[in-house]
Amino acid sequence: MLLPKGGVTWKSARARLPPWRAVLVLVTRTRFLISLAITGLVVLLWRGISSSASKMQNFYCYGPPKAPMDMSLNEISEWTAHAQTPVLFNYHEPFEVNSSSINTVDLNPIKSTSQAVQNKERILILTPLRDASFHLNRYFDLIYKLSYPHELIDLAFLVGDSKDDTLAVLTSELQRIQDQGDKVAFRSATIIQKDFGTDFEMTVEDRHSFAAQGPRRKAIGRARNYLLYSALKPDHSWVYWRDVDIVDSPDTILEDFIAHDRDILVPNIWFHRYRDGVDIEGRFDYNSWIESDKARRLRATLDPDTVLAEGYKEYDTGRKYLVGMGDWRNNKDEEVELDGIGGVNIVVKADVHRSGIYAASTLSLRDHSNISLGINFPAYAFENQAETEGFAKMAKRAGYQVIGLPNYVVWHIDTDEKPGNLGDRKAY
């Protein structure tokens, strides 16, 4: 159809529209009105059904048509799979404690590792003292040379039952060492005074007699425990027990021992003794040993309160001694497992001392072998051993390693033991 020549105008459009009467007739016809009503009704019904369906989703039941108590695990899982439990995150501000009477100690970061220097692990050196003034100058000369960083080392001493000038000499030597400058000063030094009322003589002959061993070892055990629990701090990773009468040891002894990463470790203890100008290299410490069947049978016959002392003819235990093994000229890192240890030189992981052992549920008053204790130095007969040997027994009972180094020698002062203590056995 061709458009008018002048374009679309109102007149031309009007001319093409149906007459208004025709439109009126159309919209008033019954058929048109019925169609319009039906169309409106359909639209209203559709909108109502859509709205109801969306609301019904909130009440739709997932899963099998049965009670939850009657469902299997798989059905319950399917039933709840469509929904997740809402999680609300409530972020609290830090709780600030302003009371000066509340302290917190976190032992989790305190480790004892073979990389102690790199990890800056702190070491506690413990030395019990009695009538030791003569040895202190040499003692401090040796620990001053220790190559382990001095700022990571704490020193602690227990002075007890001394009749000489031990306390004064100790204080003087500590001041001499600590006042030499920050590069060589130790992190701290503590002196603990405690008398135990021990009355046995300290002459060489009496001190090393068999009769003195039980009371003497029990007294030393008490002194060690007082020293340990007074000086051990939460940040200590290692404990180094060192006797005052050592005359020679490597400057790297701490690093050498720690490199083994053992729970408890001791070296071999010898002494220099010269005969006709020749060093016989005497063996000193008979308290480091490997258990024997002969000793086990012997223990079965003894009173539980009897303390065995090694290196004496009175009780032949048949044990194998660390002093009878090895040579300082051989591989110093060779290890042997021990059952008893001496106290001249011990390196212990601090957590060993912090730990305890299992207590049996039924005990008799005389059965000390099952009493629950910290792993310390028993001042009584523990499996017929006391002090350091009892300490080794406790540690092994708790599952810790007790290791000796037969070729790593620390030199002790020559004590000139009285002849006859060993019977037919040789001391060197």
Secondary structure, DSSP 4 states (H G I P E B T S, - for coil): -PPPTT---HHHHHHHSPPHHHHHHHHTSHHHHHHHHHHHHHHHHHHHHHHHHHHHGGGPPPS-SS-GGG--HHHHHHHHTT---------PPPPPP--TT------TT----TTHHHHT-EEEEEEEESS-HHHHHHHHHHHHT--S-GGGEEEEEEE-S--SSHHHHHHHHHHHHHTT-TTT--SEEEEEE---------SHHHHTSHHHHHHHHHHHHHHHHHHHHHH--TTEEEEEEE-TTEEE--TTHHHHHHTT--SEEEEEEEE--EETTEE--EE---S-EE--HHHHHHHHHS-TTPPP-TT-TTS---PEEGGGS--TTS-TT--EE-SB--SSEEEEEHHHHH-B-PPPSS--TT-GGG---BSS--SS-BTTB-HHHHHHHHHHHTT--EEEEEEEEEEEPP--PPTTTTTTS---
